[in-house]
Amino acid sequence: MLQVQKRHAQHKDEDIMDWKAELAEANANLAAYREAKPDGAKGFSGMHKAAMEGGVIGLKEKEFMCLSIGIAKQCIDCIGFHVKAAIAAGATREEIAEVVSVAIYMGGGPSYMYGIKALEAFDQLSA
């Protein structure tokens, strides 16, 4: 089983992203935006609901798509939110690793670096 390691041995533990804290901060920022611009937030939420609700493609597979795009677009919060949602939809670490491989293939080197973050997020958010 592939384990994500610290980036450099000389780094302190504080240098590893705390995914639960990252998502808590993102949620706080989203709540502030919802208060400041409720119509914009409602529009995005409506799009989210329409895209992710039932259909021919299952929720877990949709989360895999979202995760791979988050990796390719280098969106830290997208990675965290969609790893968490994929876990809730029943994703395994092995499936997330496969999604990372596809994202790396499609996005090159930057996707490789952000893909590793998805595995780090899985390890923390599934614990």
N, C-alpha and C positions, 0 to 999 in steps of 0.2 A: 504494500500500500504506500503510495506516494505521500510523503509528509512535507508540508511547507516548512521551510527552515527560516531562521532569522536571516535577513539580507546580508549582514556582515557580522562576523564574530565580535567585533569591537562595539557594536551597537548595544545599548542598554535595552532592557525589556520595554521601557517606555516608548521605544521606537517602533514597536509592533503595534499596528492599528488595533484599537479596541472597538470591534464592530458593533457591540451593543451600545456603547457610548456614542459612536458615530451616528447610528440610526436614531438614538434618542435626540441628539442635537438636530438632525435633519427633520425629525417629526416636530420639534419645537419651532424650527424655522418655517415649516409648512403650515403649522397652526397660525403663526404670525401672518403669513401671506394670506391664508384663508380669511383672517380678520380684516386685513387691509384691502383685499381685493376679492370679495366673495364670488363675484360673477366669473372671474377668471379661474378660480379654484373649482367652482362647480362645473365649468366647461371641461376642464381637464378630467375631473372625477367622472363625468358622464362619458367621456371618451374611453377612459379606463374600463368602466363597467361594460360598455358596449363591446370593447375588444376582448375582454377576458371572460365574459359569460359564456355559457354553453354553446356548443356548435360542433362542427365536424372534428375539430382539433381539440384535444383534451387540455385542461388547465395546466397540467405539468409541462406538456410540450410547449404551450404558449409561454410559460415562465422560462423555459429553456431558450426560446427565441429572444425574449426580453433580456435575459442574462447575456446572451452572446452579443446583442447589440450594445448593451451597457459596457461590456468589455471592450468592444471595438471602438466605441465612442469615448472610452476612458472616463466613465461616469462612476465615481466611487459610490455615491449613494444609490445609484441604480443597481450596482453590483450587490450591495448589501440588501436592499429591499427585495430584489428578485431571487437572491439565494435564500433568504428567509421564506419567501412565498413558495419557492420550489420545495423547500424542506416540508412546509405545511401541506403541499400537494403530493408528498410521498417520495421526493427525489432522494437518491442515494449519493454518497460521495463519488462513487464510480461514475454515475451519470453526469454529475457536475464536472468531473474531470474530462469526460468525453465532450461535453459542451465547450469547455475551455479549449480542447484540441481543435474543434471546428472553428471557434472564434479566432484562434491563433492562425490557422490556415487562411482564413478570410482577411484577417487584419494585420498579419505580419508581426514584426518585433514588438510594437507597442501593445498589441493584443496579448502577446506572450507575458509581458510584465503585468498587465492588468488581469489576465487570466489567473495568474498565481494568487492575486488578491482574492479572487472568487473562492479558491480552495482554502485560503486563510479564513475567509468569512464563514465558509461552511463549517470548518473545525470549531470556530468560536460560537456560531449561532446554533449549532446542533447539540452543543454540550449542555 
